[in-house]
Amino acid sequence: MAARLACMSNPEMRRNWAIIAETGYSEEQLADARPADYSLADIKWYSMALGLPHMLPDLCTRDIAPRTLAWLSRMAARAAVAALEEFRPK
């Protein structure tokens, strides 16, 4: 880990990664990050997961996949995703 940290040119990023590597995230950090968590992975998976409720209606239900449906809802509410609505076929 020290070798990887040494390659990071941004001192703040290097410091943050060193802390995380040593102690992990605190519960407070996790609680703060969860509502704001959004990454390239979210963007990629949203494009594929958006059709799940339509393709697999028996498996993508509130009883079976509540967290998936909640995530899809949070993603749809994001400004960048909502802005794309005008480009979707009607």
N, C-alpha and C positions, 0 to 999 in steps of 0.2 A: 504494500500500500504506500509506503514511503516513496518508492520509485515513481509510482503513478502520481502522487501528490506533487512531487518535485517537477513534473512535466506541466503542471497547470500554471499558466502565466498570470491568471487573475488571482491576486492575493486573497480577496474575499471568498472566492469560490474554493480556493485551496484550504482556507481556514474552516469553512463550513463543512467540506468533505472530511477533513481531519476529525472534526468533532463528531460527525455522524459515524465515521468508521470506528471511533473510540467508544462512544456511548450509545449510538443509535438515536432515533428521534424520541423526544420526550412526548408524553401524552398531550401536553399543551401544544407542541408543534404540530402533532398529527391532527388535533382538533382544529387548529387554525388552517391547516392546509386542505383538509377534506372538502370544504365548500368551494374553495378556489381551484382545486386540482383539475387541470386541463392540460393535455399533452398531445403530441403528434399521434400517440397511440389511440387516444380518444377519437381524433379526427379520422384515422384510418378505420378503426373498428366501427365507428358510427356509420360509415358509408356501406359497410357490409351487414351490420346488424339491424339497420333501419327496416328491412323487409321481413325480419323474423316473425313479428306478430301476424303478418299476412301469409307467409309461407308455411309456418308451423303453428297455426292457431291453437292447436290442442296442447302444445308444449310451452308456448309463450303466453302464459296466463298469470294473473296476479297471485294465484295459489302456488304455482310451480316456479315461476321466475320473477318474483316481485322486485328484486334488485336490478335485474336487467331492464324491466319496464320502467323503473324509477330513473335509471341512468339514461335511457332513451328519452324520457320526458325532460330531464335536466339538460340534455344535449340540445333537444329541439327548442328549448327556451333561451339558449345562448344567442346573443345578437348576431353573431356571424352565421349561425345556422338559419335563424329566422329570416335573415336577409336573402338567403337562397330560395326561399319559398316561391318568389316570383318567377324563378327559372324552372320549377318543377312542372311536369306535364299535368294538365288538369284532367 
